């Protein structure tokens, strides 16, 4: 397990003494507990845990149900296209730097770890964090063969050194965070100069998918999303905190009715056809967005 990323939340010291039961700050001696081999790198684990319990009681499925692997999803062909894009973006970045692998890559908000295994191919040191301990424990148990450092953290109070991570993969997380600007500022602090941010979100601010919410209002009640982005709104927010956005990618098209969308896009031929037609006729109404950004 790597510890060189660490920055104490209390004194800012960049050094820690790890053991099997806790991480101890080398400067102020604050102890961060470990639960099932996951360091809990938050200021107050008890308070954090109580907040999670409250959220789970309101929407248990959202916080406890295992996220399906790509091959099990109704949108598996779309998810595969997203993965291909992410891998191609990393490969292009590394080629421009004359590198085979990045020195460090952070899967920020890794959830059940559906991206961790393939991301490990692109970095000498892979880190994966989430604020939900249930998902982290599940991820680590499922990916014992992957050389990665897993830890619990709050993105708005993140226990890592400035300018540490060369690549940050932030996929379908931002739309869940009320203070999204603070989250983006945290990422700006963490990313190395000239590093790569891969930001993925749903394109739910587009009128096509706003129509889907009107046609299926119960979906809005069940979701944990608090933001509904478009490419322009995301670009504006990233630019505001200092990022330079250099690529926007639209991916995935389907009918603005999620139950029908899930039924028909499980077939590759249909998903490919909708991708082709949608890209030509209603490009900005795709279901997914990816933005590539850097800081100079």
Residue frames relative to the residue before (quaternion, step in Angstrom):
aa qw qx qy qz dx dy dz
X 1.0000 0.0000 0.0000 0.0000 0.00 0.00 0.00
X 0.3775 -0.7290 0.5329 0.2050 3.55 -0.90 1.01
X 0.1027 -0.7948 0.5943 0.0677 3.59 -1.10 0.70
X 0.4984 0.7094 -0.4108 0.2822 3.59 1.24 -0.21
X 0.5697 0.5881 -0.3832 0.4274 3.61 1.24 -0.18
X 0.5577 0.7034 -0.3529 0.2640 3.55 1.17 -0.74
X 0.0230 0.7384 -0.6739 0.0083 3.50 -1.25 0.76
X 0.4456 -0.7223 0.4600 0.2609 3.58 -0.61 1.14
X 0.4495 -0.7084 0.4842 0.2483 3.56 -0.91 0.94
X 0.7014 0.4752 -0.2642 0.4610 3.59 1.18 -0.45
X 0.8270 0.1646 -0.0763 0.5322 3.60 0.84 -0.87
X 0.4815 -0.7002 0.4155 0.3244 3.59 1.24 -0.18
X 0.4160 0.7146 -0.4738 0.3030 3.60 1.22 0.09
X 0.3613 -0.7675 0.4944 0.1894 3.59 -0.98 0.82
X 0.6577 0.4968 -0.3102 0.4737 3.60 1.14 0.43
X 0.0437 -0.8010 0.5964 -0.0266 3.54 -1.06 0.83
X 0.2736 -0.7237 0.6061 0.1848 3.56 -1.23 0.57
X 0.1576 -0.8223 0.5399 0.0866 3.61 -0.30 1.18
X 0.0343 -0.7506 0.6580 0.0487 3.53 -1.26 0.57
X 0.7031 -0.4578 0.3212 0.4393 3.57 -1.24 -0.15
X 0.7662 0.3721 -0.1856 0.4899 3.59 1.18 -0.46
X 0.8163 0.0245 0.0147 0.5770 3.59 1.18 -0.38
X 0.2995 -0.6607 0.6388 0.2563 3.50 -1.44 0.19
X 0.1374 -0.7973 0.5856 0.0494 3.57 -0.85 0.98
X 0.4368 -0.6867 0.5153 0.2685 3.57 -0.79 1.02
X 0.4504 -0.7170 0.4670 0.2550 3.57 -0.80 1.01
X 0.6972 0.4697 -0.2724 0.4681 3.59 1.17 -0.48
X 0.8313 0.2061 -0.0933 0.5077 3.61 0.51 -1.15
X 0.4258 -0.7464 0.4134 0.3012 3.60 1.35 -0.07
X 0.3467 0.7250 -0.5298 0.2710 3.61 1.13 0.37
X 0.2949 -0.7685 0.5497 0.1421 3.55 -1.01 0.91
X 0.1559 -0.7501 0.6386 0.0716 3.53 -0.95 0.99
X 0.3642 -0.7665 0.4777 0.2273 3.64 -0.50 1.09
X 0.2802 -0.7155 0.6127 0.1845 3.52 -1.37 0.32
X 0.0827 -0.7868 0.6114 0.0142 3.56 -0.91 0.97
X 0.8291 -0.1194 0.0276 0.5454 3.58 -0.57 1.19
X 0.7084 -0.4991 0.2169 0.4495 3.52 0.94 1.11
X 0.5694 0.5438 -0.3982 0.4705 3.59 1.24 0.41
X 0.3319 -0.7274 0.5596 0.2180 3.66 -0.61 1.04
X 0.2577 -0.7649 0.5770 0.1248 3.56 -0.90 1.00
X 0.0205 -0.8661 0.4976 -0.0430 3.55 0.25 1.32
X 0.4064 0.6494 -0.5245 0.3714 3.53 0.55 1.30
X 0.6505 -0.5475 0.3574 0.3864 3.57 -1.21 0.48
X 0.8037 0.0523 0.0284 0.5921 3.57 0.89 -0.95
X 0.2635 -0.8038 0.5113 0.1519 3.58 -0.07 1.27
X 0.6256 0.5486 -0.3506 0.4299 3.61 0.96 -0.76
X 0.6763 0.4774 -0.2893 0.4806 3.57 0.90 -0.91
X 0.6271 0.5342 -0.3301 0.4609 3.58 0.99 -0.82
X 0.6688 0.5107 -0.2910 0.4552 3.57 0.92 -0.95
X 0.6463 0.5144 -0.3198 0.4642 3.58 0.99 -0.80
X 0.6307 0.5298 -0.3268 0.4634 3.58 1.07 -0.73
X 0.6461 0.5054 -0.3118 0.4795 3.57 1.03 -0.77
X 0.6325 0.5330 -0.3323 0.4533 3.58 0.98 -0.82
X 0.6470 0.5153 -0.3160 0.4648 3.57 0.98 -0.82
X 0.6613 0.4991 -0.3040 0.4702 3.57 0.95 -0.88
X 0.6566 0.5154 -0.3109 0.4545 3.58 0.98 -0.84
X 0.6401 0.5298 -0.3361 0.4434 3.58 0.99 -0.75
X 0.6636 0.4938 -0.3004 0.4748 3.57 1.12 -0.65
X 0.8028 0.0247 0.0288 0.5951 3.59 0.95 -0.91
X 0.1278 -0.8549 0.4966 0.0786 3.59 0.48 1.19
X 0.6490 0.5272 -0.3403 0.4302 3.60 0.88 -0.82
X 0.6536 0.5438 -0.3173 0.4199 3.56 0.96 -0.88
X 0.7763 0.3714 -0.1787 0.4770 3.58 0.97 -0.84
X 0.7636 0.3843 -0.1939 0.4812 3.60 1.18 -0.44
X 0.6306 0.5623 -0.3452 0.4086 3.58 1.00 -0.79
X 0.4849 -0.6789 0.4686 0.2905 3.55 -0.92 0.93
X 0.4413 -0.6747 0.5273 0.2683 3.55 -0.99 0.90
X 0.4539 -0.7158 0.4455 0.2883 3.63 -0.68 1.02
X 0.5118 -0.6046 0.5080 0.3382 3.54 -1.14 0.66
X 0.6950 -0.5058 0.3097 0.4064 3.55 -1.18 0.61
X 0.7048 0.4855 -0.2807 0.4344 3.57 0.84 -0.95
X 0.6755 0.4786 -0.2910 0.4796 3.61 1.25 -0.29
X 0.5734 0.6286 -0.3643 0.3786 3.59 1.23 -0.31
X 0.5485 -0.5892 0.4777 0.3520 3.56 -1.17 0.58
X 0.7258 0.3752 -0.2148 0.5351 3.55 1.20 -0.57
X 0.1827 0.8469 -0.4891 0.1013 3.58 1.17 0.58
X 0.6570 0.5011 -0.3321 0.4550 3.61 0.99 -0.69
X 0.6289 0.5085 -0.3227 0.4917 3.57 1.11 -0.68
X 0.6405 0.5173 -0.3239 0.4661 3.59 0.95 -0.84
X 0.6348 0.5239 -0.3271 0.4644 3.58 1.03 -0.74
X 0.6312 0.5170 -0.3305 0.4745 3.60 1.03 -0.74
X 0.6320 0.5232 -0.3334 0.4644 3.58 1.02 -0.75
X 0.6493 0.5076 -0.3210 0.4665 3.57 0.94 -0.86
X 0.6423 0.5233 -0.3315 0.4514 3.60 0.89 -0.85
X 0.6496 0.5092 -0.3220 0.4636 3.58 0.99 -0.81
X 0.6568 0.5140 -0.3147 0.4532 3.59 0.88 -0.93
X 0.6731 0.4864 -0.3050 0.4662 3.59 0.85 -0.90
X 0.6502 0.5086 -0.3219 0.4637 3.59 0.97 -0.81
X 0.6361 0.5286 -0.3290 0.4558 3.60 1.02 -0.78
X 0.6524 0.4962 -0.3127 0.4800 3.59 0.97 -0.81
X 0.6558 0.5182 -0.3138 0.4505 3.58 0.91 -0.89
X 0.6513 0.5053 -0.3200 0.4671 3.60 0.97 -0.82
X 0.6332 0.5312 -0.3270 0.4581 3.55 1.00 -0.84
X 0.6829 0.4865 -0.2932 0.4594 3.58 0.84 -0.97
X 0.6320 0.5364 -0.3356 0.4474 3.59 1.00 -0.75
X 0.6651 0.4986 -0.3141 0.4587 3.59 0.96 -0.81
X 0.6954 0.4391 -0.2625 0.5047 3.59 1.21 -0.52
X 0.4351 -0.7055 0.4564 0.3234 3.59 1.24 -0.13
X 0.5197 0.6335 -0.4014 0.4093 3.57 1.15 0.68
X 0.4110 -0.6646 0.5614 0.2723 3.54 -1.26 0.47
X 0.7917 0.0369 0.0174 0.6096 3.57 1.06 -0.84
X 0.4972 -0.6144 0.5146 0.3324 3.54 -1.23 0.48
X 0.5353 -0.6144 0.4474 0.3685 3.59 -1.13 0.45
X 0.8023 -0.0157 0.0243 0.5962 3.60 1.12 -0.61
X 0.0312 -0.7774 0.6283 -0.0040 3.55 -1.11 0.77
X 0.1547 -0.7913 0.5893 0.0516 3.56 -0.89 1.02
X 0.1838 -0.7173 0.6627 0.1117 3.55 -0.92 1.02
X 0.1174 -0.8439 0.5235 -0.0022 3.52 -0.02 1.39
X 0.7780 0.0976 -0.1323 0.6063 3.55 -0.35 1.28
X 0.0983 0.8744 -0.4690 0.0758 3.55 0.95 0.96
X 0.3005 -0.7789 0.5090 0.2095 3.61 1.19 -0.31
X 0.7974 -0.2383 0.2112 0.5127 3.56 -0.85 -1.03
X 0.5957 -0.6665 0.3293 0.3041 3.55 1.19 0.55
X 0.2863 0.8034 -0.4886 0.1842 3.58 1.12 0.52
X 0.7146 0.4139 -0.2574 0.5018 3.61 1.23 -0.27
X 0.4931 0.7216 -0.4106 0.2597 3.57 1.20 -0.47
X 0.6678 0.5350 -0.3252 0.4026 3.60 0.79 -0.98
X 0.7362 0.4018 -0.2655 0.4755 3.61 0.74 -0.91
X 0.5993 0.5538 -0.3719 0.4425 3.61 1.09 -0.53
X 0.5883 0.5992 -0.3679 0.3994 3.58 1.12 -0.59
X 0.5819 0.5947 -0.3710 0.4124 3.60 1.21 -0.33
X 0.7534 0.4421 -0.1873 0.4493 3.56 1.20 -0.48
X 0.7664 0.3098 -0.1887 0.5301 3.62 1.18 0.14
X 0.4984 -0.6333 0.5038 0.3108 3.54 -1.15 0.65
X 0.7792 0.1135 -0.0614 0.6134 3.58 1.11 -0.70
X 0.0988 -0.8030 0.5876 0.0128 3.56 -0.62 1.18
X 0.0939 -0.7816 0.6166 0.0147 3.54 -0.94 1.00
X 0.0250 -0.7869 0.6166 -0.0038 3.58 -1.07 0.75
X 0.0294 0.8080 -0.5859 0.0556 3.56 -0.71 1.08
X 0.0056 0.7560 -0.6545 -0.0070 3.50 -1.31 0.47
X 0.4671 -0.6657 0.4928 0.3094 3.59 -1.22 0.29
X 0.6584 0.4990 -0.2844 0.4865 3.59 1.31 -0.24
X 0.3452 -0.7825 0.4830 0.1877 3.58 -0.32 1.27
X 0.5868 0.5825 -0.3764 0.4179 3.61 1.01 -0.70
X 0.6934 0.4651 -0.2775 0.4753 3.57 0.89 -0.93
X 0.6444 0.5293 -0.3307 0.4418 3.60 0.96 -0.77
X 0.6473 0.5073 -0.3210 0.4697 3.59 0.93 -0.84
X 0.6472 0.5171 -0.3094 0.4669 3.56 0.99 -0.87
X 0.6604 0.5207 -0.3025 0.4487 3.56 0.94 -0.92
X 0.6843 0.4895 -0.3016 0.4485 3.56 0.80 -0.97
X 0.6562 0.5151 -0.3163 0.4518 3.58 0.96 -0.82
X 0.6973 0.4773 -0.2676 0.4630 3.57 1.06 -0.75
X 0.7789 0.3220 -0.1436 0.5186 3.57 1.15 -0.61
X 0.1177 0.8348 -0.5277 0.1039 3.57 0.96 0.84
X 0.6663 0.5182 -0.3066 0.4399 3.58 1.12 -0.61
X 0.6203 0.5410 -0.3400 0.4550 3.60 1.26 -0.26
X 0.3463 -0.7329 0.5521 0.1954 3.56 -0.89 0.98
X 0.3173 0.7309 -0.5328 0.2851 3.56 -0.05 1.33
X 0.3584 -0.6945 0.5810 0.2275 3.53 -1.28 0.51
X 0.1166 -0.7980 0.5908 0.0240 3.58 -0.58 1.21
X 0.1470 0.7819 -0.5989 0.0911 3.57 -1.00 0.80
X 0.4348 -0.6677 0.5410 0.2690 3.53 -1.26 0.52
X 0.1423 0.7856 -0.5878 0.1307 3.56 -0.94 0.92
X 0.3701 -0.6719 0.5967 0.2358 3.50 -1.38 0.38
X 0.4502 -0.7212 0.4496 0.2739 3.58 -0.58 1.10
X 0.6773 0.4966 -0.3027 0.4506 3.61 1.08 -0.62
X 0.7487 0.1781 -0.1369 0.6236 3.58 1.31 -0.03
X 0.0893 0.8916 -0.4366 0.0801 3.50 0.83 1.12
X 0.3710 -0.7864 0.4632 0.1713 3.60 -0.75 1.09
X 0.5320 0.6182 -0.4143 0.4040 3.58 0.80 0.98
X 0.6008 -0.5996 0.4119 0.3313 3.52 -1.20 0.68
X 0.5925 -0.5579 0.4515 0.3659 3.53 -1.28 0.52
X 0.8641 0.1267 -0.0846 0.4796 3.56 -1.22 0.66
X 0.3782 0.7744 -0.4473 0.2391 3.60 1.08 0.60
X 0.7792 0.3760 -0.1943 0.4623 3.60 0.75 -1.03
X 0.3956 -0.7288 0.5085 0.2319 3.56 -0.86 0.96
X 0.7784 0.0945 -0.0479 0.6188 3.59 1.05 -0.78
X 0.0674 -0.7646 0.6397 0.0414 3.55 -1.02 0.87
X 0.1550 -0.7658 0.6223 0.0476 3.53 -0.81 1.14
X 0.0110 0.8103 -0.5778 0.0976 3.55 -0.45 1.28
X 0.0786 0.8723 -0.4619 0.1399 3.51 0.31 1.35
X 0.8498 -0.1133 0.0310 0.5139 3.56 -0.67 1.20
X 0.4687 0.6392 -0.4554 0.4054 3.53 0.87 1.09
X 0.6452 0.5818 -0.3365 0.3633 3.58 0.84 -0.99
X 0.6454 0.5507 -0.3264 0.4167 3.59 1.00 -0.79
X 0.6497 0.5158 -0.3073 0.4663 3.61 1.27 -0.25
X 0.6695 0.5298 -0.2802 0.4388 3.60 1.22 -0.41
X 0.4356 -0.7219 0.4596 0.2790 3.64 -0.48 1.09
X 0.7642 0.2811 -0.1719 0.5545 3.62 0.82 -0.94
X 0.0851 -0.8540 0.5123 0.0321 3.55 0.41 1.23
X 0.6045 0.5510 -0.3639 0.4455 3.60 1.08 -0.60
X 0.6381 0.5088 -0.3300 0.4743 3.61 0.98 -0.77
X 0.6311 0.5256 -0.3339 0.4625 3.60 1.02 -0.75
X 0.6739 0.4827 -0.2985 0.4730 3.59 0.92 -0.86
X 0.6162 0.5255 -0.3508 0.4702 3.60 1.06 -0.63
X 0.6252 0.5288 -0.3384 0.4636 3.58 1.03 -0.74
X 0.6575 0.4996 -0.3098 0.4713 3.58 0.94 -0.84
X 0.6179 0.5403 -0.3422 0.4573 3.59 1.00 -0.78
X 0.6451 0.5143 -0.3144 0.4696 3.59 1.01 -0.79
X 0.7175 0.4832 -0.2524 0.4337 3.58 0.92 -0.92
X 0.6633 0.5439 -0.3087 0.4109 3.58 1.05 -0.75
X 0.4946 -0.6403 0.5018 0.3059 3.54 -1.07 0.77
X 0.5634 -0.5435 0.4794 0.3968 3.61 -1.16 0.45
X 0.8224 0.1355 -0.1777 0.5232 3.55 -0.93 1.04
X 0.4355 0.6827 -0.4677 0.3542 3.58 1.24 0.31
X 0.4761 -0.6799 0.4973 0.2524 3.55 -1.35 0.06
X 0.1134 -0.7390 0.6609 0.0644 3.53 -0.99 0.98
X 0.1012 -0.7505 0.6511 0.0509 3.56 -0.92 1.01
X 0.0383 -0.8178 0.5727 -0.0413 3.56 -0.37 1.28
X 0.0154 -0.7984 0.6016 -0.0208 3.56 -0.71 1.11
X 0.0794 0.7764 -0.6219 0.0651 3.55 -1.01 0.89
X 0.5584 -0.5168 0.4865 0.4296 3.56 -1.27 0.10
X 0.4059 -0.6928 0.5437 0.2442 3.57 -1.23 0.53
X 0.1970 0.8645 -0.4467 0.1192 3.55 1.08 0.78
X 0.5588 0.5776 -0.4099 0.4313 3.59 1.23 0.01
X 0.5111 0.6404 -0.4131 0.3974 3.59 1.27 -0.28
X 0.5894 -0.6195 0.3777 0.3553 3.58 -0.99 0.82
X 0.5790 0.6039 -0.3666 0.4069 3.60 1.10 -0.66
X 0.7569 0.3655 -0.1965 0.5049 3.58 0.91 -0.94
X 0.5321 0.5534 -0.4173 0.4862 3.57 1.26 -0.16
X 0.6000 0.5402 -0.3434 0.4799 3.57 1.15 -0.66
X 0.6207 0.5440 -0.3426 0.4488 3.59 1.01 -0.78
X 0.6455 0.5070 -0.3243 0.4703 3.59 0.99 -0.76
X 0.6506 0.5027 -0.3237 0.4681 3.60 1.05 -0.69
X 0.6752 0.4897 -0.2919 0.4682 3.57 1.04 -0.75
X 0.7786 0.1596 -0.0891 0.6002 3.59 1.17 -0.61
X 0.0999 -0.8557 0.5044 0.0574 3.62 0.50 1.16
X 0.5735 0.5947 -0.3907 0.4058 3.61 1.13 -0.47
X 0.5691 0.5898 -0.3833 0.4257 3.60 1.16 -0.49
X 0.6342 0.5276 -0.3235 0.4635 3.58 1.01 -0.79
X 0.6599 0.5113 -0.3102 0.4548 3.58 1.03 -0.73
X 0.7181 0.4618 -0.2472 0.4582 3.57 1.07 -0.72
X 0.6226 0.5782 -0.3500 0.3943 3.58 1.11 -0.57
X 0.3786 -0.6940 0.5654 0.2353 3.52 -1.31 0.44
X 0.4331 0.7069 -0.4587 0.3200 3.59 1.27 0.12
X 0.1354 -0.7900 0.5943 0.0664 3.55 -1.02 0.86
X 0.7289 0.2816 -0.2092 0.5879 3.59 1.31 -0.08
X 0.1455 -0.7716 0.6172 0.0510 3.54 -1.14 0.74
X 0.1236 -0.8812 0.4563 0.0018 3.50 0.10 1.42
X 0.1675 -0.6825 0.6898 0.1738 3.44 -1.51 0.24
X 0.6835 -0.4652 0.3440 0.4450 3.58 -1.26 0.18
X 0.6779 0.4947 -0.3055 0.4498 3.59 0.93 -0.84
X 0.6639 0.4902 -0.3305 0.4580 3.63 0.92 -0.74
X 0.6434 0.5038 -0.3248 0.4762 3.60 1.04 -0.70
X 0.6390 0.5260 -0.3282 0.4553 3.57 0.94 -0.86
X 0.6469 0.5221 -0.3202 0.4544 3.58 0.96 -0.85
X 0.6776 0.4889 -0.3009 0.4597 3.60 0.89 -0.87
X 0.6522 0.5082 -0.3163 0.4651 3.59 0.94 -0.85
X 0.6612 0.5061 -0.3024 0.4639 3.56 0.94 -0.89
X 0.6281 0.5687 -0.3323 0.4142 3.56 1.01 -0.83
X 0.7388 0.4007 -0.2370 0.4873 3.61 1.00 -0.75
X 0.7071 -0.5026 0.2496 0.4302 3.59 1.27 0.08
X 0.5212 0.6430 -0.4205 0.3716 3.61 1.22 -0.11
X 0.2713 -0.6942 0.6334 0.2080 3.51 -1.33 0.39
X 0.2165 -0.7771 0.5819 0.1029 3.57 -0.54 1.21
X 0.0527 -0.8387 0.5419 0.0111 3.59 -0.66 1.03
X 0.7968 0.1109 -0.1191 0.5819 3.61 1.22 0.08
X 0.0859 -0.7516 0.6526 0.0429 3.53 -1.12 0.84
X 0.0690 -0.8076 0.5857 -0.0003 3.57 -0.81 1.02
X 0.2061 -0.7478 0.6218 0.1078 3.55 -0.91 1.03
X 0.0242 0.8075 -0.5868 0.0545 3.58 -0.92 0.93
X 0.8377 0.2552 -0.1828 0.4469 3.55 -1.02 0.86
X 0.0759 0.7778 -0.6195 0.0736 3.54 -0.79 1.05
X 0.1360 0.7841 -0.5957 0.1087 3.54 -1.11 0.70
X 0.6742 -0.4736 0.3526 0.4438 3.59 -1.25 0.05
X 0.4787 -0.6915 0.4581 0.2878 3.61 -1.03 0.72
X 0.5654 0.5026 -0.4105 0.5092 3.52 0.83 1.12
X 0.3617 -0.8202 0.3896 0.2114 3.54 -0.01 1.36
X 0.6451 0.5213 -0.3501 0.4353 3.61 0.94 -0.73
X 0.6537 0.4756 -0.3024 0.5049 3.58 1.04 -0.76
X 0.6160 0.5627 -0.3363 0.4368 3.57 0.98 -0.87
X 0.6810 0.4881 -0.2873 0.4642 3.58 0.91 -0.92
X 0.6626 0.5206 -0.3181 0.4344 3.58 1.00 -0.77
X 0.7752 0.3845 -0.2138 0.4533 3.60 0.82 -0.91
X 0.6918 0.4893 -0.3019 0.4368 3.61 1.04 -0.62
X 0.4546 0.6517 -0.4690 0.3857 3.58 1.24 0.21
X 0.6603 0.4712 -0.2970 0.5039 3.57 1.29 -0.34
X 0.4924 -0.7055 0.4265 0.2791 3.56 -0.66 1.13
X 0.6402 0.5343 -0.3354 0.4384 3.58 0.91 -0.85
X 0.6639 0.4896 -0.2984 0.4801 3.58 0.98 -0.85
X 0.6611 0.5067 -0.3128 0.4564 3.59 0.88 -0.91
X 0.6589 0.4998 -0.3083 0.4701 3.59 0.96 -0.83
X 0.6562 0.5108 -0.3145 0.4578 3.59 0.97 -0.84
X 0.6589 0.4944 -0.3062 0.4771 3.58 0.94 -0.87
X 0.6074 0.5510 -0.3450 0.4565 3.59 1.07 -0.73
X 0.6801 0.4958 -0.2838 0.4594 3.57 0.90 -0.95
X 0.7018 0.4578 -0.2685 0.4752 3.58 0.83 -1.00
X 0.6708 0.5154 -0.3049 0.4376 3.58 0.87 -0.93
X 0.6472 0.5261 -0.3250 0.4459 3.57 0.94 -0.86
X 0.6943 0.4749 -0.2760 0.4651 3.58 1.04 -0.72
X 0.8029 0.3548 -0.1513 0.4544 3.56 0.87 -0.97
X 0.8118 0.0667 -0.0028 0.5801 3.61 0.94 -0.82
X 0.0697 -0.8670 0.4921 0.0369 3.55 0.82 1.05
X 0.7312 0.4587 -0.2569 0.4347 3.59 0.80 -0.98
X 0.6506 0.5250 -0.3149 0.4494 3.61 1.27 -0.09
X 0.2623 0.7833 -0.5161 0.2263 3.58 1.19 0.50
X 0.5455 -0.6344 0.4368 0.3304 3.58 -1.20 0.42
X 0.7947 0.2273 -0.1089 0.5521 3.61 1.15 -0.58
X 0.1761 -0.7594 0.6195 0.0919 3.52 -1.24 0.66
X 0.0155 -0.7425 0.6670 0.0601 3.52 -1.26 0.61
X 0.0798 -0.7707 0.6314 0.0313 3.53 -1.00 0.93
X 0.2032 -0.7454 0.6245 0.1140 3.54 -1.01 0.90
X 0.0496 0.8080 -0.5804 0.0886 3.56 -0.80 1.03
X 0.1328 -0.7688 0.6204 0.0807 3.52 -1.29 0.42
X 0.2684 -0.7159 0.5963 0.2445 3.55 -1.29 0.01
X 0.3111 -0.7866 0.5169 0.1318 3.53 -0.93 0.97
